[in-house]
């Protein structure tokens, strides 16, 4: 490119707040000018334009791969002219899914949900950027400095010695340093088919233990393609309720919603941003933020959360490994004293490892199996102290040998018990250790499948 402004310097022009104009020519040199739904930032040298219809612009590009795009800065009215060269079209993958999600938000906001449908992401090389002289106004206010906030939050995360405090500090930091009060952390299930909520902030109900299908909605797509997904307007196609209920209908479990924990989230989030939590080349989960107002998250917030998610991923791996240590001999707690009162019926369904406390649903899956095992050992052996290591190798649980999610499952179980029961407490009793405390006797009932 020439000595004009860089593509990074004009990224606000690529948010889609002001439609861009694109000029092309056919093989004979006849020009055509039209509006394009979005110009998407790919990297410092490339942008992508949405391919939605086989129209004159598309026909011209296939015959003559050069194009000119005119952009307007949404805050300053600064004008820029981009000289582009068409390179390729992507019809799947991270770039395509990111543009598809953003287009869904634009379509919903403009009442064009039934019309706007992304067929492909046309990738162009940026040959030149020209600043067009014209009347401009200064920005209304300076953008917030996310680097300073990220630096302070990273120091807090570095001081965490347990996963529970790591999640809490991360979400508190998003609210305090970045004005993102509604946020949640979801981790990937060992099956790789769903995510489960381990922590949330800013909602009436925590939703801890709720599940979300990979590949559905903004959260699931961010996980599937390991790419940030950002939407500036309400998009029904990416709503959580729709994604979850469609998944349940397809998997045939729509009639068993009594064992589904309500997913946290705003009733109508008009700004959403999901970023993958990656570490050591693996997907660990998703960090998701949202807001009731549109256009609250831009490229700067996206870059900031990607950096935070990287720190979070590295910290999760380190703390999970540090927590997996054996319980040393002589450290076990004395046998619990006999409990008085009416026993609490605890029902366990092996088919999906779901657990009910009386008539109240608690948890299912791996966390449910762990809880049932802890209660069984407590009743059979009068034990209240356990270690992560013994649970990992316990043949009754049949946990994957390399399952790094054990510590997160224990946090999930601990928080669900804190929310749903006054009679059973699961707490940390040391590094890699946990203690089960009962305030009344329990009656264990294993219910066979019908």
N, C-alpha and C positions, 0 to 999 in steps of 0.2 A: 504494500500500500504506500501511498504518498505521505507527505509530512502533515496531513490533516489530522483531525481528532481520531483517537483510537475507538474501536468498537466498545471497549469497556467503559470509556468515558461517556458514551451516550446511551448506556443501557436503559435508562428510564424511558427512552423513546420506544423501546421494544416491549413495553408492558401491555400494549393494546388499548390503552385508554383513549388514544386518538387513532382512528384507522389510518393505515399507510396507503399510499398510492403507488402502483407499479406500472411502469411503461415498458412495453415490449414491441418488437417488430417481427413481421412475418418474413419469409424468405425473400420477398420482393422489396422489403424495406418499408412496408406500410405500417405506421405506428398504431398502437392500441393502449389506452390508459384506463385502468380500473382500480377499485379498492380491494385490499386484501385483508382478511380477518385478523391475521397475526403474523408478525415477523419475530421469529424465535431466536434467541441467542444460543449458539452452539459452542463456539470457542472464540478466541480473539480474532480469528480469520474467517469465520463462517457463520452464516445465519441460515435459518430454515423458514420457508414459506409454506402455509397450509394449502394443500391440494384438495379441494372439495368438489369441484365440478370440472368436467372436460369442456372448458370454454375456450374463448379466443386466446386468452393469456396462455393457457396450457398448450394449445396448438402452436402458438408462436414460439414458446420456449423449446419445444421439441424440434422445431425447424431452425431456430436461431437462439442459442443458449445464453445470450446476453440480455440483461435487464437493468433497469434503473428504478430504484425505490426512493420515494420521498417521505421523510419522517418529520414529525413535529414533536418537540419536547412538551410533555403535558403540563409542566409547571412554568417554564420560561418562554414558551412559544418559539424557541430556537429551531431553525430549519436545517435539515441535513439531507444531502443527496448521496445515495450509495450506488456505486457501479458494481454489478454482480455478474457472476458467471456460473451457470447451472452445472452441477456436478453429478448428482444422483437423486433418486427418490427412495425413501425408506417407508415400508408399509408395516413394519413391526419393530419391536425392540424399545429400549428406553426413550429415545428421542421421540418416536412416534407416539408412545403412550403419554409422555409428558405434554406434547402438543394436543393430543386428543382430550386430555383432562382440562387443559386451559380453554380449549375451544368449547367444551361443554358448558363451562362457566359463562363464557361470552354469549353463547347461544341462549342459555337460560335467562340471562339478564336482559337480552334484547328481544325475547319472545320468539326466538328462531330455533328452538330445540328440535323441532321436527324437520328443519331444513338443513342446518349446519351438520355435516357429517364428514369427518376427516377420512379421505381416501389414501392420503400419503403425505409424507413430510419431504418437500423438495429442498435439498441442501444446496446452498450457493456459496461459492468463494467470494469474499469481499475484496474487490480489486482496488477500490478507492472510496474515501469518505470526504465529501466536500461540505464545508460549513457555508450555507447560503446566507448572505447578508440580508438582514431584515430587522424589524422592530422586535425587541425582546424585553422581558422584565426579569428582575432578579428573583431567585427562588424565594418562596414565602417563608421558609425557615430552613436552617441547616439540618441535614440528615443526622440522625442519632449516631454516636460513635459506638458501634458494636464491638470494635476491637478491645476497647477498655473494659466493657462489660464481660466479654469472653475471657479476658485475662483474669479478672477477679473471680469469675465463676470457676475457671480451671484450677485456681489455687484452692478453692473450697473442695472441689472434687478430689484433688490430690490428697487432701487431708482425711478422706473417708476411709474407714477400716472395715466397713460392712456394706453389703449391697443395699440394705434397707436405707441407710443414711445416704448412700450415693444417689439413689433415686429421689429421695426427699430433697437433697441439696440441689439437684439438677432442676427439679420442677419449681422449687422456691426461687432459684436463681433466674429462671425464665420470667417469672412474675416480677421479681424485684429489679433486675438489671435490664430487661428487654421489654417490659410492659406487655408480656404475653401470659396473662393469668390463667387462661384455659389451655391445659396441656396434658398429655398422657404419654406413658411409656408402655410399649407392648413388646413382648419377647416371642421368639419363634418357637413353636412346639416342635419336639423331636421328629414328628412325622413330616414337618415342612409344609403342611397343608393349612395351618391356621396359626394365628397370633393370639396371645392371651395378655390381658391387661394386668400389669403388676403394680402400677402407680398412676395416680391422676391428681390434678390440681384444678380448683376453680369450679367444681361441679357440685350439685346438690347431693348426688350419690357418687361414691367413688368408682363403682363399676369394677372393682378389683375381682379378677377371676373371669370376667366376660371375655368372650372369644370373637375373633374376626377372621373371615376367610381370606387366605392369600389369593391375590388376583382380582379381588372385588373392591370397589370404592377406591377413594384416594389412598387410604392406608394400605389396602391389600395390593394395589398396583405398585406403590412405592416399594413394597417388599418383594414382589415378584420380579421386578426389573431392576431392583437395587439402584434406584434413581430418585432424586427429589421430585415430588409432584406438588404443584402449587396452583391454587384456584383463587381468583379474585372476586368471584361472584357465586351466589348460591347455584349449585348444579345438582338437580335431582338424580341424575345418572350416577353421581358419586356419593349420595347420601348413605349414612351407615345403615339406617333401618331397611332401606331397599336392598342394599348389598347383603345384609345378614338374612333377611327373609327369603330372598331369591335363592341363596345358598341352602337354607334349610329345606325349601321346597324341592330343590333338585336332589338333595341327599336323603329325602324321605323322612326327615325328623321334625317336620313342621307341627306334628301333633304332640311333641314332647317339650314344649316351650317352658313347662314348669321347672325344668332343670337348666334353663338358660338364664344367666345373670344379665340384667339389663346393662346394655353398653352405655358408658358415659358419653356426654357430648351435648352441644347446644342444639336447641330445637331447629334453628335455622342459621347455620354458620355461613356467612357470606364471604369469609376469607379462611382458607385452609392451606396448611403446608405440612406435608409428611416427608420425612427424610429417613433413609435406611440407616440402621446402626450396624456398621461393619467392623470387623476386626480379624486380622490374620487371614484375609481372603474369604471370610465366612460372613453370612448374614446372621446377626444375632436378634434383630428386631426392628422396630420403627419408633421414631420420636415424632409425635404429632402435636401441632398447635393449631388454634383456630380463633376466630373472632366474629362477633355478630355484625361488624361493619365491613363493607367491601374495601378492597385495596389496602389492607393493613400490612400485608407481607409482600415485599418486593425482592429483587435480586440480592440486595444486601442481607436481608433477613435469611434468605435461602442459603447464601454462602456461610453466614454465621452459624446456622443450625447444622449445616454439614460438618463444619469444624467441631462443633459441640458434640455431635453424634460420634465422630471419630474418637474424641477424648472419652466419651461415655463407653464406647465399645471396648477400648483398651483397658479401661478401669474395671469393666464387668469381668473380662477374662481373668485379670490379675486377682480380683477379690474372690472369684469362684475357685480358683486354684488354691488360694491361701486358706480358704475355709474348709477344704477337704483334708482334714487331719484326723487321726484316730483319737479316741478317748483313752487317756492313759489309765493304767491300773491304779486302783485306790482312789480315783476321783469320782466314783459313782455316788449318788446321793443315797441316804438311808431309805429304807422301805417306807412308803407313805402310810400314814395312819388310816384306819378304817373310816369310811365316810358314812354319814347318816343322812336320812331323808329319802324321798321318793326317787327311785332310779330314773335317769334320763334315758329314754329309748333311742338308740343310735342304729339306724337301718343302713345297710350296705348292699348295693346292687352290683355284683361282679361284672355284669354285662358291659357297663360303661364306667365302673368304679365310682358311681355317684353315692353320696352320703347325705342322709337326712337326720337332723336332730329333732326328734319328735316328728312333727309334720312340716318342719321348716327345712327347705333345701339349703345345703351348705356348699358342696363342691363336688366335682367329678374328675375323671381322668387320673393322671399321675398323682396329682395332689390328693385326690380322694383315696387312692390306694395307699399312699404314704400315711394318711391320717388313720385309716382303718388298721394298718399295721402297728402304728404307735399305740393305739387304744388296745389292740389285742395283746401286745407285749406288756402293756401296763396291767391289764387284768390277769394275764396268765403268770407273769413273773414278778408282779408287784414292782415294776420299774417305772421311774419317772425321768431318768437321764439317758440321753441317746447322743450319737455322733453322726455327722454327715457320712463318714467313711463306712460305718456299719450299715447304714441305710443303702448306700450305693451297692454294696456287695451282698445284701440280703437276698437270698434266692427266692423268697416269697414275693418280692417286688418285681423281680426280673427287669430291673432298669438297664438301659443301654450302658455298656461299659464306659463309653466316652461321652455320656450325657452331661454337658456342662450346665444344665438348667436346674440341677437339684437344689442349689441354694435359692434360686429364684422361686421354685415351687414351694419351698418352705416359707419364704416371705409371703407368698400368695396365701398359703394356708393360714399363717399367723394372722394376717389382716382380715381374712374372711371370718375367722373365729372371733376376733375382736369386734367385728361388726354384728355377728349373728348370735353370739352366745355369751352369757354371763357365767356359765358353769364350767367351761373348759378353756384353759389358757395355755398357749404355746409360746414360749419365750426363749431368747438366747440365754445360755448359761455359761458361755465362754466361746473362744474361737473354735468354730467347727462343731459346736455342741448346742444342744437344745434341751429344754425341760418341759414336760407335760404336767400340768397341774389341774386337778379336778376338785370342784367344790361340792359335788354330789356324786353318788354312785352312778354308774352307767350300766345299761342293759344292752349288750351287743346282739343285733339281729341281722344275720346274713340272709338276704332274700334271693332265692334262686329264680332264674328266668322262667317265665311261663311258656 
